[in-house]
C-alpha cells in the first residue's frame, strides 16, 4: 500500500509540474499576442501612410 501511495504522489507531482509549465507557456503566448497586437496597432495600415512615414525618416 505504501508503494502505491508513493507512486500516486509522484504522479500527482508530475501532473502538477506539467500543469504549471503549460500555464507558464500559455501566459507567455498571451503576452506575446498582446505585444504583437500593440505593435500592429501602431503601424500604418495602408500604403499611403507607409509611404509618408518612409519619406519622413
mmJSON file of the N, C-alpha and C atoms, coordinates in Angstrom:
{"data_MODEL":{"atom_site":{
"group_PDB":["ATOM","ATOM","ATOM","ATOM","ATOM","ATOM","ATOM","ATOM","ATOM","ATOM","ATOM","ATOM","ATOM","ATOM","ATOM","ATOM","ATOM","ATOM","ATOM","ATOM","ATOM","ATOM","ATOM","ATOM","ATOM","ATOM","ATOM","ATOM","ATOM","ATOM","ATOM","ATOM","ATOM","ATOM","ATOM","ATOM","ATOM","ATOM","ATOM","ATOM","ATOM","ATOM","ATOM","ATOM","ATOM","ATOM","ATOM","ATOM","ATOM","ATOM","ATOM","ATOM","ATOM","ATOM","ATOM","ATOM","ATOM","ATOM","ATOM","ATOM","ATOM","ATOM","ATOM","ATOM","ATOM","ATOM","ATOM","ATOM","ATOM","ATOM","ATOM","ATOM","ATOM","ATOM","ATOM","ATOM","ATOM","ATOM","ATOM","ATOM","ATOM","ATOM","ATOM","ATOM","ATOM","ATOM","ATOM","ATOM","ATOM","ATOM","ATOM","ATOM","ATOM","ATOM","ATOM","ATOM","ATOM","ATOM","ATOM","ATOM","ATOM","ATOM","ATOM","ATOM","ATOM","ATOM","ATOM","ATOM","ATOM","ATOM","ATOM","ATOM","ATOM","ATOM","ATOM","ATOM","ATOM","ATOM","ATOM","ATOM","ATOM","ATOM","ATOM","ATOM","ATOM","ATOM","ATOM","ATOM","ATOM","ATOM","ATOM","ATOM","ATOM","ATOM","ATOM","ATOM","ATOM","ATOM","ATOM","ATOM","ATOM","ATOM","ATOM","ATOM","ATOM","ATOM","ATOM","ATOM","ATOM","ATOM","ATOM","ATOM","ATOM","ATOM","ATOM","ATOM","ATOM","ATOM","ATOM","ATOM","ATOM","ATOM","ATOM","ATOM","ATOM","ATOM","ATOM","ATOM","ATOM","ATOM","ATOM"],
"id":[1,2,3,4,5,6,7,8,9,10,11,12,13,14,15,16,17,18,19,20,21,22,23,24,25,26,27,28,29,30,31,32,33,34,35,36,37,38,39,40,41,42,43,44,45,46,47,48,49,50,51,52,53,54,55,56,57,58,59,60,61,62,63,64,65,66,67,68,69,70,71,72,73,74,75,76,77,78,79,80,81,82,83,84,85,86,87,88,89,90,91,92,93,94,95,96,97,98,99,100,101,102,103,104,105,106,107,108,109,110,111,112,113,114,115,116,117,118,119,120,121,122,123,124,125,126,127,128,129,130,131,132,133,134,135,136,137,138,139,140,141,142,143,144,145,146,147,148,149,150,151,152,153,154,155,156,157,158,159,160,161,162,163,164,165,166,167,168,169,170,171],
"type_symbol":["N","C","C","N","C","C","N","C","C","N","C","C","N","C","C","N","C","C","N","C","C","N","C","C","N","C","C","N","C","C","N","C","C","N","C","C","N","C","C","N","C","C","N","C","C","N","C","C","N","C","C","N","C","C","N","C","C","N","C","C","N","C","C","N","C","C","N","C","C","N","C","C","N","C","C","N","C","C","N","C","C","N","C","C","N","C","C","N","C","C","N","C","C","N","C","C","N","C","C","N","C","C","N","C","C","N","C","C","N","C","C","N","C","C","N","C","C","N","C","C","N","C","C","N","C","C","N","C","C","N","C","C","N","C","C","N","C","C","N","C","C","N","C","C","N","C","C","N","C","C","N","C","C","N","C","C","N","C","C","N","C","C","N","C","C","N","C","C","N","C","C"],
"label_atom_id":["N","CA","C","N","CA","C","N","CA","C","N","CA","C","N","CA","C","N","CA","C","N","CA","C","N","CA","C","N","CA","C","N","CA","C","N","CA","C","N","CA","C","N","CA","C","N","CA","C","N","CA","C","N","CA","C","N","CA","C","N","CA","C","N","CA","C","N","CA","C","N","CA","C","N","CA","C","N","CA","C","N","CA","C","N","CA","C","N","CA","C","N","CA","C","N","CA","C","N","CA","C","N","CA","C","N","CA","C","N","CA","C","N","CA","C","N","CA","C","N","CA","C","N","CA","C","N","CA","C","N","CA","C","N","CA","C","N","CA","C","N","CA","C","N","CA","C","N","CA","C","N","CA","C","N","CA","C","N","CA","C","N","CA","C","N","CA","C","N","CA","C","N","CA","C","N","CA","C","N","CA","C","N","CA","C","N","CA","C","N","CA","C","N","CA","C","N","CA","C"],
"label_alt_id":[null,null,null,null,null,null,null,null,null,null,null,null,null,null,null,null,null,null,null,null,null,null,null,null,null,null,null,null,null,null,null,null,null,null,null,null,null,null,null,null,null,null,null,null,null,null,null,null,null,null,null,null,null,null,null,null,null,null,null,null,null,null,null,null,null,null,null,null,null,null,null,null,null,null,null,null,null,null,null,null,null,null,null,null,null,null,null,null,null,null,null,null,null,null,null,null,null,null,null,null,null,null,null,null,null,null,null,null,null,null,null,null,null,null,null,null,null,null,null,null,null,null,null,null,null,null,null,null,null,null,null,null,null,null,null,null,null,null,null,null,null,null,null,null,null,null,null,null,null,null,null,null,null,null,null,null,null,null,null,null,null,null,null,null,null,null,null,null,null,null,null],
"label_comp_id":["UNK","UNK","UNK","UNK","UNK","UNK","UNK","UNK","UNK","UNK","UNK","UNK","UNK","UNK","UNK","UNK","UNK","UNK","UNK","UNK","UNK","UNK","UNK","UNK","UNK","UNK","UNK","UNK","UNK","UNK","UNK","UNK","UNK","UNK","UNK","UNK","UNK","UNK","UNK","UNK","UNK","UNK","UNK","UNK","UNK","UNK","UNK","UNK","UNK","UNK","UNK","UNK","UNK","UNK","UNK","UNK","UNK","UNK","UNK","UNK","UNK","UNK","UNK","UNK","UNK","UNK","UNK","UNK","UNK","UNK","UNK","UNK","UNK","UNK","UNK","UNK","UNK","UNK","UNK","UNK","UNK","UNK","UNK","UNK","UNK","UNK","UNK","UNK","UNK","UNK","UNK","UNK","UNK","UNK","UNK","UNK","UNK","UNK","UNK","UNK","UNK","UNK","UNK","UNK","UNK","UNK","UNK","UNK","UNK","UNK","UNK","UNK","UNK","UNK","UNK","UNK","UNK","UNK","UNK","UNK","UNK","UNK","UNK","UNK","UNK","UNK","UNK","UNK","UNK","UNK","UNK","UNK","UNK","UNK","UNK","UNK","UNK","UNK","UNK","UNK","UNK","UNK","UNK","UNK","UNK","UNK","UNK","UNK","UNK","UNK","UNK","UNK","UNK","UNK","UNK","UNK","UNK","UNK","UNK","UNK","UNK","UNK","UNK","UNK","UNK","UNK","UNK","UNK","UNK","UNK","UNK"],
"label_asym_id":["A","A","A","A","A","A","A","A","A","A","A","A","A","A","A","A","A","A","A","A","A","A","A","A","A","A","A","A","A","A","A","A","A","A","A","A","A","A","A","A","A","A","A","A","A","A","A","A","A","A","A","A","A","A","A","A","A","A","A","A","A","A","A","A","A","A","A","A","A","A","A","A","A","A","A","A","A","A","A","A","A","A","A","A","A","A","A","A","A","A","A","A","A","A","A","A","A","A","A","A","A","A","A","A","A","A","A","A","A","A","A","A","A","A","A","A","A","A","A","A","A","A","A","A","A","A","A","A","A","A","A","A","A","A","A","A","A","A","A","A","A","A","A","A","A","A","A","A","A","A","A","A","A","A","A","A","A","A","A","A","A","A","A","A","A","A","A","A","A","A","A"],
"label_entity_id":["1","1","1","1","1","1","1","1","1","1","1","1","1","1","1","1","1","1","1","1","1","1","1","1","1","1","1","1","1","1","1","1","1","1","1","1","1","1","1","1","1","1","1","1","1","1","1","1","1","1","1","1","1","1","1","1","1","1","1","1","1","1","1","1","1","1","1","1","1","1","1","1","1","1","1","1","1","1","1","1","1","1","1","1","1","1","1","1","1","1","1","1","1","1","1","1","1","1","1","1","1","1","1","1","1","1","1","1","1","1","1","1","1","1","1","1","1","1","1","1","1","1","1","1","1","1","1","1","1","1","1","1","1","1","1","1","1","1","1","1","1","1","1","1","1","1","1","1","1","1","1","1","1","1","1","1","1","1","1","1","1","1","1","1","1","1","1","1","1","1","1"],
"label_seq_id":[1,1,1,2,2,2,3,3,3,4,4,4,5,5,5,6,6,6,7,7,7,8,8,8,9,9,9,10,10,10,11,11,11,12,12,12,13,13,13,14,14,14,15,15,15,16,16,16,17,17,17,18,18,18,19,19,19,20,20,20,21,21,21,22,22,22,23,23,23,24,24,24,25,25,25,26,26,26,27,27,27,28,28,28,29,29,29,30,30,30,31,31,31,32,32,32,33,33,33,34,34,34,35,35,35,36,36,36,37,37,37,38,38,38,39,39,39,40,40,40,41,41,41,42,42,42,43,43,43,44,44,44,45,45,45,46,46,46,47,47,47,48,48,48,49,49,49,50,50,50,51,51,51,52,52,52,53,53,53,54,54,54,55,55,55,56,56,56,57,57,57],
"pdbx_PDB_ins_code":[null,null,null,null,null,null,null,null,null,null,null,null,null,null,null,null,null,null,null,null,null,null,null,null,null,null,null,null,null,null,null,null,null,null,null,null,null,null,null,null,null,null,null,null,null,null,null,null,null,null,null,null,null,null,null,null,null,null,null,null,null,null,null,null,null,null,null,null,null,null,null,null,null,null,null,null,null,null,null,null,null,null,null,null,null,null,null,null,null,null,null,null,null,null,null,null,null,null,null,null,null,null,null,null,null,null,null,null,null,null,null,null,null,null,null,null,null,null,null,null,null,null,null,null,null,null,null,null,null,null,null,null,null,null,null,null,null,null,null,null,null,null,null,null,null,null,null,null,null,null,null,null,null,null,null,null,null,null,null,null,null,null,null,null,null,null,null,null,null,null,null],
"Cartn_x":[0.817,0.0,0.864,1.943,2.805,3.448,3.836,4.432,3.417,2.159,1.106,0.87,0.91,0.724,1.882,3.086,4.254,4.165,3.71,3.553,2.499,1.402,0.337,0.841,1.591,2.138,3.081,3.894,4.811,4.041,2.986,2.165,1.48,1.016,0.393,1.403,2.627,3.673,4.028,4.112,4.402,3.301,2.063,0.93,0.932,1.236,1.284,2.378,3.523,4.626,4.237,3.646,3.23,2.173,1.267,0.223,0.836,1.785,2.442,3.213,3.899,4.635,3.679,2.558,1.569,0.99,0.719,0.183,1.193,2.462,3.506,3.649,3.562,3.65,2.468,1.282,0.088,0.198,0.7,0.883,1.866,2.968,3.959,3.369,2.578,1.931,0.951,0.201,-0.742,-0.01,1.132,1.927,2.45,2.932,3.437,2.31,1.145,-0.007,-0.372,-0.346,-0.666,0.38,1.653,2.717,2.558,2.244,2.052,0.864,-0.218,-1.397,-1.067,-0.299,0.081,0.978,1.886,2.774,1.982,1.081,0.273,-0.612,-1.07,-1.938,-1.185,0.128,0.904,1.499,1.33,1.886,0.88,1.367,0.443,-0.238,-1.493,-2.251,-2.372,-2.218,-2.346,-1.047,-0.967,0.251,0.607,-0.377,-0.129,0.522,-0.006,0.584,2.022,2.275,3.645,4.595,4.147,4.998,5.293,4.285,4.5,5.516,5.409,6.348,7.759,7.848,9.171,9.842,9.072,9.64,10.162,9.525,9.925,11.233,11.499,12.683,13.928],
"Cartn_y":[-1.196,0.0,1.266,1.274,2.451,2.729,1.68,1.853,2.478,2.047,2.603,4.077,4.429,5.818,6.684,6.146,6.875,7.073,6.045,6.144,7.191,7.19,8.171,9.583,9.746,11.067,11.549,10.639,11.015,11.423,10.693,11.039,12.394,12.659,13.96,15.088,14.865,15.877,16.107,15.031,15.147,15.918,15.615,16.324,17.794,18.088,19.483,20.248,19.61,20.25,20.518,19.535,19.709,20.799,20.858,21.885,23.272,23.394,24.688,25.121,24.184,24.52,24.945,24.25,24.614,25.996,26.285,27.604,28.704,28.45,29.445,29.669,28.601,28.715,29.504,29.211,29.934,31.415,31.706,33.099,33.816,33.145,33.739,33.975,33.038,33.22,34.39,34.521,35.644,36.976,37.022,38.251,38.59,37.584,37.811,38.285,37.696,38.099,39.559,39.944,41.326,42.291,41.897,42.758,42.922,41.831,41.893,42.776,42.649,43.484,44.954,45.255,46.647,47.169,46.348,46.758,46.995,46.086,46.237,47.482,47.812,48.981,50.278,50.259,51.476,51.567,50.538,50.533,51.115,51.812,52.32,51.153,51.349,50.238,50.294,51.462,51.492,51.989,51.806,52.108,53.592,54.45,55.895,56.302,55.794,56.111,55.61,54.411,53.864,54.718,55.152,55.978,57.313,57.904,59.175,59.025,57.959,57.722,57.46,56.765,56.488,57.778,58.713,59.997,60.81,60.644,61.403,60.86,59.604,59.014,59.111],
"Cartn_z":[0.0,0.0,0.0,0.744,0.817,-0.541,-1.253,-2.581,-3.532,-3.434,-4.286,-3.959,-2.687,-2.282,-2.773,-2.705,-3.191,-4.699,-5.404,-6.854,-7.2,-6.468,-6.698,-6.41,-5.34,-5.002,-6.094,-6.638,-7.716,-8.965,-9.266,-10.432,-10.253,-9.037,-8.766,-8.936,-8.457,-8.589,-10.054,-10.819,-12.251,-12.961,-12.614,-13.216,-12.825,-11.576,-11.126,-11.859,-12.05,-12.771,-14.219,-14.867,-16.259,-16.382,-15.425,-15.437,-15.273,-14.365,-14.148,-15.392,-16.04,-17.261,-18.37,-18.488,-19.51,-19.231,-17.972,-17.611,-17.913,-17.623,-17.9,-19.401,-20.172,-21.628,-22.18,-21.698,-22.137,-21.782,-20.605,-20.187,-21.115,-21.435,-22.339,-23.728,-24.202,-25.511,-25.488,-24.404,-24.293,-24.247,-23.558,-23.536,-24.927,-25.634,-26.993,-27.911,-27.755,-28.569,-28.288,-27.026,-26.657,-27.215,-27.137,-27.683,-29.192,-29.871,-31.312,-31.671,-30.934,-31.194,-30.982,-29.935,-29.675,-30.796,-31.249,-32.344,-33.62,-33.929,-35.136,-35.053,-33.869,-33.698,-33.951,-33.8,-34.006,-35.399,-36.195,-37.547,-38.536,-39.558,-40.59,-41.311,-41.62,-42.193,-43.71,-44.291,-45.745,-46.391,-47.687,-48.433,-48.362,-48.429,-48.392,-47.073,-45.99,-44.691,-44.599,-45.099,-45.044,-45.878,-47.043,-47.897,-47.234,-46.604,-45.903,-44.779,-44.023,-42.939,-43.468,-44.58,-45.171,-45.606,-46.116,-46.551,-45.378,-44.217,-43.04,-42.421,-42.658,-41.996,-42.866],
"occupancy":[1.0,1.0,1.0,1.0,1.0,1.0,1.0,1.0,1.0,1.0,1.0,1.0,1.0,1.0,1.0,1.0,1.0,1.0,1.0,1.0,1.0,1.0,1.0,1.0,1.0,1.0,1.0,1.0,1.0,1.0,1.0,1.0,1.0,1.0,1.0,1.0,1.0,1.0,1.0,1.0,1.0,1.0,1.0,1.0,1.0,1.0,1.0,1.0,1.0,1.0,1.0,1.0,1.0,1.0,1.0,1.0,1.0,1.0,1.0,1.0,1.0,1.0,1.0,1.0,1.0,1.0,1.0,1.0,1.0,1.0,1.0,1.0,1.0,1.0,1.0,1.0,1.0,1.0,1.0,1.0,1.0,1.0,1.0,1.0,1.0,1.0,1.0,1.0,1.0,1.0,1.0,1.0,1.0,1.0,1.0,1.0,1.0,1.0,1.0,1.0,1.0,1.0,1.0,1.0,1.0,1.0,1.0,1.0,1.0,1.0,1.0,1.0,1.0,1.0,1.0,1.0,1.0,1.0,1.0,1.0,1.0,1.0,1.0,1.0,1.0,1.0,1.0,1.0,1.0,1.0,1.0,1.0,1.0,1.0,1.0,1.0,1.0,1.0,1.0,1.0,1.0,1.0,1.0,1.0,1.0,1.0,1.0,1.0,1.0,1.0,1.0,1.0,1.0,1.0,1.0,1.0,1.0,1.0,1.0,1.0,1.0,1.0,1.0,1.0,1.0,1.0,1.0,1.0,1.0,1.0,1.0],
"B_iso_or_equiv":[0.0,0.0,0.0,0.0,0.0,0.0,0.0,0.0,0.0,0.0,0.0,0.0,0.0,0.0,0.0,0.0,0.0,0.0,0.0,0.0,0.0,0.0,0.0,0.0,0.0,0.0,0.0,0.0,0.0,0.0,0.0,0.0,0.0,0.0,0.0,0.0,0.0,0.0,0.0,0.0,0.0,0.0,0.0,0.0,0.0,0.0,0.0,0.0,0.0,0.0,0.0,0.0,0.0,0.0,0.0,0.0,0.0,0.0,0.0,0.0,0.0,0.0,0.0,0.0,0.0,0.0,0.0,0.0,0.0,0.0,0.0,0.0,0.0,0.0,0.0,0.0,0.0,0.0,0.0,0.0,0.0,0.0,0.0,0.0,0.0,0.0,0.0,0.0,0.0,0.0,0.0,0.0,0.0,0.0,0.0,0.0,0.0,0.0,0.0,0.0,0.0,0.0,0.0,0.0,0.0,0.0,0.0,0.0,0.0,0.0,0.0,0.0,0.0,0.0,0.0,0.0,0.0,0.0,0.0,0.0,0.0,0.0,0.0,0.0,0.0,0.0,0.0,0.0,0.0,0.0,0.0,0.0,0.0,0.0,0.0,0.0,0.0,0.0,0.0,0.0,0.0,0.0,0.0,0.0,0.0,0.0,0.0,0.0,0.0,0.0,0.0,0.0,0.0,0.0,0.0,0.0,0.0,0.0,0.0,0.0,0.0,0.0,0.0,0.0,0.0,0.0,0.0,0.0,0.0,0.0,0.0],
"pdbx_formal_charge":[null,null,null,null,null,null,null,null,null,null,null,null,null,null,null,null,null,null,null,null,null,null,null,null,null,null,null,null,null,null,null,null,null,null,null,null,null,null,null,null,null,null,null,null,null,null,null,null,null,null,null,null,null,null,null,null,null,null,null,null,null,null,null,null,null,null,null,null,null,null,null,null,null,null,null,null,null,null,null,null,null,null,null,null,null,null,null,null,null,null,null,null,null,null,null,null,null,null,null,null,null,null,null,null,null,null,null,null,null,null,null,null,null,null,null,null,null,null,null,null,null,null,null,null,null,null,null,null,null,null,null,null,null,null,null,null,null,null,null,null,null,null,null,null,null,null,null,null,null,null,null,null,null,null,null,null,null,null,null,null,null,null,null,null,null,null,null,null,null,null,null],
"auth_seq_id":[1,1,1,2,2,2,3,3,3,4,4,4,5,5,5,6,6,6,7,7,7,8,8,8,9,9,9,10,10,10,11,11,11,12,12,12,13,13,13,14,14,14,15,15,15,16,16,16,17,17,17,18,18,18,19,19,19,20,20,20,21,21,21,22,22,22,23,23,23,24,24,24,25,25,25,26,26,26,27,27,27,28,28,28,29,29,29,30,30,30,31,31,31,32,32,32,33,33,33,34,34,34,35,35,35,36,36,36,37,37,37,38,38,38,39,39,39,40,40,40,41,41,41,42,42,42,43,43,43,44,44,44,45,45,45,46,46,46,47,47,47,48,48,48,49,49,49,50,50,50,51,51,51,52,52,52,53,53,53,54,54,54,55,55,55,56,56,56,57,57,57],
"auth_comp_id":["UNK","UNK","UNK","UNK","UNK","UNK","UNK","UNK","UNK","UNK","UNK","UNK","UNK","UNK","UNK","UNK","UNK","UNK","UNK","UNK","UNK","UNK","UNK","UNK","UNK","UNK","UNK","UNK","UNK","UNK","UNK","UNK","UNK","UNK","UNK","UNK","UNK","UNK","UNK","UNK","UNK","UNK","UNK","UNK","UNK","UNK","UNK","UNK","UNK","UNK","UNK","UNK","UNK","UNK","UNK","UNK","UNK","UNK","UNK","UNK","UNK","UNK","UNK","UNK","UNK","UNK","UNK","UNK","UNK","UNK","UNK","UNK","UNK","UNK","UNK","UNK","UNK","UNK","UNK","UNK","UNK","UNK","UNK","UNK","UNK","UNK","UNK","UNK","UNK","UNK","UNK","UNK","UNK","UNK","UNK","UNK","UNK","UNK","UNK","UNK","UNK","UNK","UNK","UNK","UNK","UNK","UNK","UNK","UNK","UNK","UNK","UNK","UNK","UNK","UNK","UNK","UNK","UNK","UNK","UNK","UNK","UNK","UNK","UNK","UNK","UNK","UNK","UNK","UNK","UNK","UNK","UNK","UNK","UNK","UNK","UNK","UNK","UNK","UNK","UNK","UNK","UNK","UNK","UNK","UNK","UNK","UNK","UNK","UNK","UNK","UNK","UNK","UNK","UNK","UNK","UNK","UNK","UNK","UNK","UNK","UNK","UNK","UNK","UNK","UNK","UNK","UNK","UNK","UNK","UNK","UNK"],
"auth_asym_id":["A","A","A","A","A","A","A","A","A","A","A","A","A","A","A","A","A","A","A","A","A","A","A","A","A","A","A","A","A","A","A","A","A","A","A","A","A","A","A","A","A","A","A","A","A","A","A","A","A","A","A","A","A","A","A","A","A","A","A","A","A","A","A","A","A","A","A","A","A","A","A","A","A","A","A","A","A","A","A","A","A","A","A","A","A","A","A","A","A","A","A","A","A","A","A","A","A","A","A","A","A","A","A","A","A","A","A","A","A","A","A","A","A","A","A","A","A","A","A","A","A","A","A","A","A","A","A","A","A","A","A","A","A","A","A","A","A","A","A","A","A","A","A","A","A","A","A","A","A","A","A","A","A","A","A","A","A","A","A","A","A","A","A","A","A","A","A","A","A","A","A"],
"auth_atom_id":["N","CA","C","N","CA","C","N","CA","C","N","CA","C","N","CA","C","N","CA","C","N","CA","C","N","CA","C","N","CA","C","N","CA","C","N","CA","C","N","CA","C","N","CA","C","N","CA","C","N","CA","C","N","CA","C","N","CA","C","N","CA","C","N","CA","C","N","CA","C","N","CA","C","N","CA","C","N","CA","C","N","CA","C","N","CA","C","N","CA","C","N","CA","C","N","CA","C","N","CA","C","N","CA","C","N","CA","C","N","CA","C","N","CA","C","N","CA","C","N","CA","C","N","CA","C","N","CA","C","N","CA","C","N","CA","C","N","CA","C","N","CA","C","N","CA","C","N","CA","C","N","CA","C","N","CA","C","N","CA","C","N","CA","C","N","CA","C","N","CA","C","N","CA","C","N","CA","C","N","CA","C","N","CA","C","N","CA","C","N","CA","C","N","CA","C","N","CA","C"],
"pdbx_PDB_model_num":[1,1,1,1,1,1,1,1,1,1,1,1,1,1,1,1,1,1,1,1,1,1,1,1,1,1,1,1,1,1,1,1,1,1,1,1,1,1,1,1,1,1,1,1,1,1,1,1,1,1,1,1,1,1,1,1,1,1,1,1,1,1,1,1,1,1,1,1,1,1,1,1,1,1,1,1,1,1,1,1,1,1,1,1,1,1,1,1,1,1,1,1,1,1,1,1,1,1,1,1,1,1,1,1,1,1,1,1,1,1,1,1,1,1,1,1,1,1,1,1,1,1,1,1,1,1,1,1,1,1,1,1,1,1,1,1,1,1,1,1,1,1,1,1,1,1,1,1,1,1,1,1,1,1,1,1,1,1,1,1,1,1,1,1,1,1,1,1,1,1,1]
}}}
